[in-house]
Amino acid sequence: MKYCPNCGKELKKDADICLNCGKIIREEKEEKVKPVNPNAKSKIVAGILGILLGCFGAHNFYLGYTGKAVAQLLMTLVSCFILSPISATWGLIEGILILVGNISKDASGRELVD
Ligand SMILES: [Zn+2]
């Protein structure tokens, strides 16, 4: 059961307004909605992963870009690290792009947070 936050009278389940005192209930509900997506990935974490572990695709695994992540990981491992400077540079550049905001979304299209 729901009660009016203003006068304490019982409200209907989907009431937008308290019939007793005229308090608008819907506004109260919207104030409680958090603007930050709890599933949002951290820009800082993704950027640092790219810079430090980019040759393993760590930042792309983190952001859900699995195809790109596997490509970087395989390039490093299959070549026995001969090509790791290339995959590491690739990851480094992506890490920087993430930190400066050029890559601002994860694979599901969610904005990264600071
Ligand atoms: Zn009321």
Backbone and ligand atoms as CSV (ligand in chain L), in Angstrom:
chain,resi,resn,atom,element,x,y,z
A,1,MET,N,N,0.854,-1.211,0.000
A,1,MET,CA,C,0.000,0.000,0.000
A,1,MET,C,C,0.878,1.245,0.000
A,2,LYS,N,N,0.414,2.268,-0.719
A,2,LYS,CA,C,1.171,3.505,-0.866
A,2,LYS,C,C,0.480,4.623,-0.090
A,3,TYR,N,N,1.266,5.509,0.472
A,3,TYR,CA,C,0.697,6.604,1.235
A,3,TYR,C,C,1.209,7.945,0.714
A,4,CYS,N,N,0.391,8.956,0.823
A,4,CYS,CA,C,0.786,10.302,0.396
A,4,CYS,C,C,1.948,10.789,1.273
A,5,PRO,N,N,3.043,11.249,0.654
A,5,PRO,CA,C,4.182,11.728,1.457
A,5,PRO,C,C,3.869,13.046,2.161
A,6,ASN,N,N,2.819,13.717,1.719
A,6,ASN,CA,C,2.475,15.030,2.268
A,6,ASN,C,C,1.527,14.923,3.461
A,7,CYS,N,N,0.403,14.195,3.269
A,7,CYS,CA,C,-0.607,14.141,4.325
A,7,CYS,C,C,-0.746,12.749,4.935
A,8,GLY,N,N,-0.145,11.741,4.318
A,8,GLY,CA,C,-0.154,10.407,4.901
A,8,GLY,C,C,-1.380,9.588,4.573
A,9,LYS,N,N,-2.281,10.118,3.734
A,9,LYS,CA,C,-3.492,9.371,3.390
A,9,LYS,C,C,-3.165,8.249,2.406
A,10,GLU,N,N,-3.913,7.153,2.520
A,10,GLU,CA,C,-3.741,6.019,1.617
A,10,GLU,C,C,-4.027,6.423,0.170
A,11,LEU,N,N,-3.197,5.921,-0.754
A,11,LEU,CA,C,-3.377,6.258,-2.167
A,11,LEU,C,C,-3.662,4.990,-2.958
A,12,LYS,N,N,-4.321,5.166,-4.100
A,12,LYS,CA,C,-4.429,4.050,-5.040
A,12,LYS,C,C,-3.042,3.733,-5.580
A,13,LYS,N,N,-2.853,2.483,-6.022
A,13,LYS,CA,C,-1.543,2.000,-6.433
A,13,LYS,C,C,-0.900,2.871,-7.527
A,14,ASP,N,N,-1.717,3.299,-8.524
A,14,ASP,CA,C,-1.156,4.059,-9.651
A,14,ASP,C,C,-1.582,5.519,-9.599
A,15,ALA,N,N,-1.870,6.031,-8.411
A,15,ALA,CA,C,-2.345,7.409,-8.289
A,15,ALA,C,C,-1.239,8.403,-8.648
A,16,ASP,N,N,-1.602,9.433,-9.427
A,16,ASP,CA,C,-0.648,10.480,-9.790
A,16,ASP,C,C,-0.746,11.656,-8.818
A,17,ILE,N,N,-1.862,11.731,-8.132
A,17,ILE,CA,C,-2.119,12.901,-7.296
A,17,ILE,C,C,-2.905,12.447,-6.073
A,18,CYS,N,N,-2.612,13.049,-4.949
A,18,CYS,CA,C,-3.342,12.711,-3.720
A,18,CYS,C,C,-4.688,13.418,-3.742
A,19,LEU,N,N,-5.770,12.632,-3.625
A,19,LEU,CA,C,-7.105,13.230,-3.692
A,19,LEU,C,C,-7.432,13.995,-2.418
A,20,ASN,N,N,-6.684,13.750,-1.373
A,20,ASN,CA,C,-6.947,14.411,-0.097
A,20,ASN,C,C,-6.352,15.816,-0.045
A,21,CYS,N,N,-5.051,15.944,-0.418
A,21,CYS,CA,C,-4.391,17.240,-0.268
A,21,CYS,C,C,-3.932,17.831,-1.604
A,22,GLY,N,N,-4.033,17.069,-2.685
A,22,GLY,CA,C,-3.669,17.604,-4.000
A,22,GLY,C,C,-2.197,17.476,-4.323
A,23,LYS,N,N,-1.422,16.792,-3.496
A,23,LYS,CA,C,0.022,16.596,-3.739
A,23,LYS,C,C,0.223,15.736,-4.997
A,24,ILE,N,N,1.088,16.187,-5.893
A,24,ILE,CA,C,1.374,15.412,-7.096
A,24,ILE,C,C,2.408,14.342,-6.757
A,25,ILE,N,N,2.018,13.081,-6.961
A,25,ILE,CA,C,2.844,11.960,-6.516
A,25,ILE,C,C,3.903,11.606,-7.548
A,26,ARG,N,N,3.551,11.728,-8.844
A,26,ARG,CA,C,4.466,11.282,-9.900
A,26,ARG,C,C,5.824,11.994,-9.820
A,27,GLU,N,N,5.818,13.269,-9.485
A,27,GLU,CA,C,7.089,14.006,-9.375
A,27,GLU,C,C,8.003,13.404,-8.311
A,28,GLU,N,N,7.403,12.966,-7.221
A,28,GLU,CA,C,8.187,12.342,-6.152
A,28,GLU,C,C,8.897,11.102,-6.671
A,29,LYS,N,N,8.187,10.318,-7.503
A,29,LYS,CA,C,8.776,9.083,-8.024
A,29,LYS,C,C,9.972,9.388,-8.923
A,30,GLU,N,N,9.825,10.394,-9.793
A,30,GLU,CA,C,10.893,10.681,-10.753
A,30,GLU,C,C,12.157,11.184,-10.077
A,31,GLU,N,N,12.003,11.833,-8.929
A,31,GLU,CA,C,13.189,12.324,-8.218
A,31,GLU,C,C,14.079,11.186,-7.734
A,32,LYS,N,N,13.458,10.017,-7.536
A,32,LYS,CA,C,14.231,8.905,-6.986
A,32,LYS,C,C,15.000,8.139,-8.061
A,33,VAL,N,N,14.711,8.393,-9.337
A,33,VAL,CA,C,15.385,7.667,-10.410
A,33,VAL,C,C,16.820,8.166,-10.507
A,34,LYS,N,N,17.760,7.230,-10.444
A,34,LYS,CA,C,19.165,7.617,-10.518
A,34,LYS,C,C,19.549,7.920,-11.963
A,35,PRO,N,N,20.199,9.054,-12.219
A,35,PRO,CA,C,20.586,9.392,-13.587
A,35,PRO,C,C,21.738,8.522,-14.096
A,36,VAL,N,N,22.547,7.978,-13.191
A,36,VAL,CA,C,23.710,7.195,-13.617
A,36,VAL,C,C,23.308,5.730,-13.752
A,37,ASN,N,N,23.616,5.163,-14.904
A,37,ASN,CA,C,23.352,3.752,-15.150
A,37,ASN,C,C,24.294,2.908,-14.284
A,38,PRO,N,N,23.750,2.049,-13.413
A,38,PRO,CA,C,24.629,1.258,-12.541
A,38,PRO,C,C,25.498,0.277,-13.317
A,39,ASN,N,N,25.108,-0.031,-14.551
A,39,ASN,CA,C,25.911,-0.953,-15.358
A,39,ASN,C,C,26.967,-0.230,-16.194
A,40,ALA,N,N,27.011,1.093,-16.106
A,40,ALA,CA,C,27.936,1.844,-16.937
A,40,ALA,C,C,29.381,1.472,-16.603
A,41,LYS,N,N,30.196,1.385,-17.659
A,41,LYS,CA,C,31.605,1.041,-17.477
A,41,LYS,C,C,32.419,2.323,-17.243
A,42,SER,N,N,33.527,2.159,-16.549
A,42,SER,CA,C,34.370,3.308,-16.233
A,42,SER,C,C,35.323,3.614,-17.376
A,43,LYS,N,N,35.325,4.881,-17.771
A,43,LYS,CA,C,36.237,5.356,-18.812
A,43,LYS,C,C,37.692,5.192,-18.374
A,44,ILE,N,N,37.944,5.510,-17.101
A,44,ILE,CA,C,39.310,5.452,-16.573
A,44,ILE,C,C,39.827,4.010,-16.603
A,45,VAL,N,N,38.998,3.079,-16.095
A,45,VAL,CA,C,39.415,1.673,-16.050
A,45,VAL,C,C,39.688,1.184,-17.472
A,46,ALA,N,N,38.770,1.464,-18.407
A,46,ALA,CA,C,38.930,0.997,-19.784
A,46,ALA,C,C,40.186,1.594,-20.411
A,47,GLY,N,N,40.422,2.880,-20.179
A,47,GLY,CA,C,41.589,3.537,-20.752
A,47,GLY,C,C,42.886,2.955,-20.226
A,48,ILE,N,N,42.944,2.730,-18.925
A,48,ILE,CA,C,44.164,2.189,-18.319
A,48,ILE,C,C,44.400,0.753,-18.783
A,49,LEU,N,N,43.329,-0.029,-18.882
A,49,LEU,CA,C,43.472,-1.401,-19.389
A,49,LEU,C,C,44.050,-1.380,-20.805
A,50,GLY,N,N,43.560,-0.445,-21.627
A,50,GLY,CA,C,44.053,-0.346,-23.000
A,50,GLY,C,C,45.523,0.016,-23.047
A,51,ILE,N,N,45.935,0.931,-22.180
A,51,ILE,CA,C,47.321,1.406,-22.191
A,51,ILE,C,C,48.268,0.331,-21.647
A,52,LEU,N,N,47.856,-0.348,-20.573
A,52,LEU,CA,C,48.751,-1.320,-19.931
A,52,LEU,C,C,48.632,-2.722,-20.529
A,53,LEU,N,N,47.416,-3.138,-20.858
A,53,LEU,CA,C,47.175,-4.522,-21.284
A,53,LEU,C,C,46.526,-4.571,-22.667
A,54,GLY,N,N,46.766,-3.522,-23.455
A,54,GLY,CA,C,46.127,-3.436,-24.770
A,54,GLY,C,C,46.497,-4.580,-25.698
A,55,CYS,N,N,47.727,-5.128,-25.550
A,55,CYS,CA,C,48.147,-6.215,-26.436
A,55,CYS,C,C,47.336,-7.485,-26.179
A,56,PHE,N,N,46.649,-7.567,-25.024
A,56,PHE,CA,C,45.767,-8.702,-24.737
A,56,PHE,C,C,44.292,-8.346,-24.967
A,57,GLY,N,N,44.039,-7.124,-25.436
A,57,GLY,CA,C,42.655,-6.710,-25.692
A,57,GLY,C,C,41.837,-6.499,-24.427
A,58,ALA,N,N,42.522,-6.285,-23.290
A,58,ALA,CA,C,41.817,-6.231,-21.997
A,58,ALA,C,C,40.714,-5.173,-21.984
A,59,HIS,N,N,40.997,-4.000,-22.556
A,59,HIS,CA,C,40.013,-2.912,-22.540
A,59,HIS,C,C,38.798,-3.266,-23.388
A,60,ASN,N,N,39.025,-4.005,-24.500
A,60,ASN,CA,C,37.893,-4.393,-25.345
A,60,ASN,C,C,37.068,-5.508,-24.707
A,61,PHE,N,N,37.734,-6.437,-23.985
A,61,PHE,CA,C,36.982,-7.423,-23.205
A,61,PHE,C,C,36.125,-6.701,-22.178
A,62,TYR,N,N,36.708,-5.712,-21.502
A,62,TYR,CA,C,36.006,-4.963,-20.461
A,62,TYR,C,C,34.764,-4.255,-21.022
A,63,LEU,N,N,34.914,-3.659,-22.222
A,63,LEU,CA,C,33.812,-2.896,-22.802
A,63,LEU,C,C,32.842,-3.764,-23.592
A,64,GLY,N,N,33.176,-5.046,-23.780
A,64,GLY,CA,C,32.273,-5.941,-24.485
A,64,GLY,C,C,32.537,-6.049,-25.972
A,65,TYR,N,N,33.608,-5.404,-26.466
A,65,TYR,CA,C,33.971,-5.523,-27.883
A,65,TYR,C,C,34.791,-6.813,-28.054
A,66,THR,N,N,34.108,-7.938,-27.916
A,66,THR,CA,C,34.817,-9.211,-27.806
A,66,THR,C,C,35.585,-9.559,-29.080
A,67,GLY,N,N,34.997,-9.284,-30.248
A,67,GLY,CA,C,35.661,-9.628,-31.506
A,67,GLY,C,C,37.013,-8.945,-31.629
A,68,LYS,N,N,37.036,-7.650,-31.348
A,68,LYS,CA,C,38.272,-6.874,-31.407
A,68,LYS,C,C,39.248,-7.342,-30.334
A,69,ALA,N,N,38.707,-7.651,-29.162
A,69,ALA,CA,C,39.534,-8.113,-28.045
A,69,ALA,C,C,40.234,-9.423,-28.401
A,70,VAL,N,N,39.481,-10.366,-28.985
A,70,VAL,CA,C,40.062,-11.660,-29.358
A,70,VAL,C,C,41.117,-11.453,-30.447
A,71,ALA,N,N,40.863,-10.558,-31.387
A,71,ALA,CA,C,41.831,-10.279,-32.446
A,71,ALA,C,C,43.148,-9.786,-31.863
A,72,GLN,N,N,43.072,-8.882,-30.906
A,72,GLN,CA,C,44.293,-8.356,-30.273
A,72,GLN,C,C,45.009,-9.439,-29.472
A,73,LEU,N,N,44.217,-10.230,-28.742
A,73,LEU,CA,C,44.793,-11.302,-27.927
A,73,LEU,C,C,45.489,-12.344,-28.810
A,74,LEU,N,N,44.802,-12.741,-29.889
A,74,LEU,CA,C,45.372,-13.760,-30.778
A,74,LEU,C,C,46.608,-13.229,-31.497
A,75,MET,N,N,46.551,-11.960,-31.927
A,75,MET,CA,C,47.702,-11.382,-32.616
A,75,MET,C,C,48.946,-11.470,-31.730
A,76,THR,N,N,48.758,-11.220,-30.447
A,76,THR,CA,C,49.869,-11.280,-29.496
A,76,THR,C,C,50.311,-12.722,-29.239
A,77,LEU,N,N,49.353,-13.607,-28.954
A,77,LEU,CA,C,49.696,-14.959,-28.513
A,77,LEU,C,C,50.129,-15.854,-29.674
A,78,VAL,N,N,49.399,-15.782,-30.805
A,78,VAL,CA,C,49.699,-16.676,-31.928
A,78,VAL,C,C,51.083,-16.367,-32.515
A,79,SER,N,N,51.469,-15.093,-32.477
A,79,SER,CA,C,52.782,-14.718,-33.005
A,79,SER,C,C,53.875,-14.879,-31.955
A,80,CYS,N,N,53.565,-15.504,-30.822
A,80,CYS,CA,C,54.511,-15.621,-29.702
A,80,CYS,C,C,55.120,-14.259,-29.355
A,81,PHE,N,N,54.286,-13.256,-29.306
A,81,PHE,CA,C,54.648,-11.896,-28.903
A,81,PHE,C,C,55.479,-11.150,-29.960
A,82,ILE,N,N,55.716,-11.776,-31.136
A,82,ILE,CA,C,56.451,-11.054,-32.179
A,82,ILE,C,C,55.643,-9.836,-32.642
A,83,LEU,N,N,54.325,-10.023,-32.762
A,83,LEU,CA,C,53.463,-8.925,-33.204
A,83,LEU,C,C,52.907,-8.117,-32.028
A,84,SER,N,N,53.347,-8.435,-30.813
A,84,SER,CA,C,52.768,-7.733,-29.663
A,84,SER,C,C,53.002,-6.219,-29.693
A,85,PRO,N,N,54.127,-5.718,-30.262
A,85,PRO,CA,C,54.222,-4.244,-30.346
A,85,PRO,C,C,53.089,-3.628,-31.158
A,86,ILE,N,N,52.631,-4.363,-32.191
A,86,ILE,CA,C,51.534,-3.836,-33.015
A,86,ILE,C,C,50.228,-3.837,-32.208
A,87,SER,N,N,49.910,-4.982,-31.577
A,87,SER,CA,C,48.665,-5.049,-30.811
A,87,SER,C,C,48.733,-4.126,-29.596
A,88,ALA,N,N,49.941,-3.987,-29.002
A,88,ALA,CA,C,50.083,-3.092,-27.849
A,88,ALA,C,C,49.870,-1.638,-28.262
A,89,THR,N,N,50.408,-1.261,-29.447
A,89,THR,CA,C,50.220,0.105,-29.937
A,89,THR,C,C,48.754,0.364,-30.249
A,90,TRP,N,N,48.125,-0.655,-30.879
A,90,TRP,CA,C,46.690,-0.588,-31.176
A,90,TRP,C,C,45.908,-0.343,-29.878
A,91,GLY,N,N,46.201,-1.149,-28.848
A,91,GLY,CA,C,45.521,-1.002,-27.563
A,91,GLY,C,C,45.816,0.334,-26.909
A,92,LEU,N,N,47.089,0.776,-27.024
A,92,LEU,CA,C,47.498,2.059,-26.441
A,92,LEU,C,C,46.690,3.205,-27.052
A,93,ILE,N,N,46.591,3.179,-28.401
A,93,ILE,CA,C,45.842,4.242,-29.087
A,93,ILE,C,C,44.374,4.205,-28.660
A,94,GLU,N,N,43.799,2.988,-28.590
A,94,GLU,CA,C,42.389,2.888,-28.173
A,94,GLU,C,C,42.221,3.347,-26.727
A,95,GLY,N,N,43.204,3.016,-25.871
A,95,GLY,CA,C,43.138,3.457,-24.480
A,95,GLY,C,C,43.113,4.973,-24.387
A,96,ILE,N,N,43.959,5.629,-25.199
A,96,ILE,CA,C,44.000,7.094,-25.197
A,96,ILE,C,C,42.688,7.656,-25.746
A,97,LEU,N,N,42.176,7.038,-26.830
A,97,LEU,CA,C,40.904,7.499,-27.412
A,97,LEU,C,C,39.763,7.383,-26.399
A,98,ILE,N,N,39.815,6.320,-25.574
A,98,ILE,CA,C,38.794,6.160,-24.533
A,98,ILE,C,C,38.931,7.291,-23.508
A,99,LEU,N,N,40.182,7.565,-23.073
A,99,LEU,CA,C,40.390,8.580,-22.035
A,99,LEU,C,C,40.022,9.979,-22.511
A,100,VAL,N,N,40.299,10.287,-23.791
A,100,VAL,CA,C,39.964,11.632,-24.278
A,100,VAL,C,C,38.508,11.723,-24.726
A,101,GLY,N,N,37.802,10.577,-24.733
A,101,GLY,CA,C,36.370,10.619,-25.014
A,101,GLY,C,C,35.990,10.329,-26.456
A,102,ASN,N,N,36.975,10.008,-27.325
A,102,ASN,CA,C,36.633,9.679,-28.711
A,102,ASN,C,C,35.889,8.342,-28.803
A,103,ILE,N,N,36.250,7.409,-27.909
A,103,ILE,CA,C,35.464,6.180,-27.760
A,103,ILE,C,C,34.684,6.358,-26.465
A,104,SER,N,N,33.379,6.621,-26.570
A,104,SER,CA,C,32.632,7.023,-25.379
A,104,SER,C,C,31.532,6.033,-25.018
A,105,LYS,N,N,31.429,4.930,-25.787
A,105,LYS,CA,C,30.358,3.968,-25.496
A,105,LYS,C,C,30.933,2.561,-25.431
A,106,ASP,N,N,30.269,1.697,-24.639
A,106,ASP,CA,C,30.659,0.299,-24.646
A,106,ASP,C,C,29.917,-0.425,-25.773
A,107,ALA,N,N,30.126,-1.739,-25.876
A,107,ALA,CA,C,29.570,-2.483,-26.998
A,107,ALA,C,C,28.048,-2.482,-26.999
A,108,SER,N,N,27.412,-2.264,-25.835
A,108,SER,CA,C,25.955,-2.211,-25.785
A,108,SER,C,C,25.422,-0.802,-26.004
A,109,GLY,N,N,26.316,0.144,-26.315
A,109,GLY,CA,C,25.870,1.519,-26.585
A,109,GLY,C,C,25.682,2.361,-25.342
A,110,ARG,N,N,26.112,1.851,-24.181
A,110,ARG,CA,C,25.987,2.645,-22.952
A,110,ARG,C,C,27.166,3.621,-22.853
A,111,GLU,N,N,26.853,4.838,-22.436
A,111,GLU,CA,C,27.891,5.847,-22.248
A,111,GLU,C,C,28.844,5.408,-21.130
A,112,LEU,N,N,30.131,5.646,-21.338
A,112,LEU,CA,C,31.087,5.390,-20.265
A,112,LEU,C,C,31.014,6.518,-19.252
A,113,VAL,N,N,31.281,6.183,-17.982
A,113,VAL,CA,C,31.284,7.205,-16.947
A,113,VAL,C,C,32.720,7.477,-16.499
A,114,ASP,N,N,32.937,8.637,-15.889
A,114,ASP,CA,C,34.269,9.028,-15.434
A,114,ASP,C,C,34.691,8.215,-14.220
L,1,ZN,ZN,ZN,-2.049,14.003,0.504
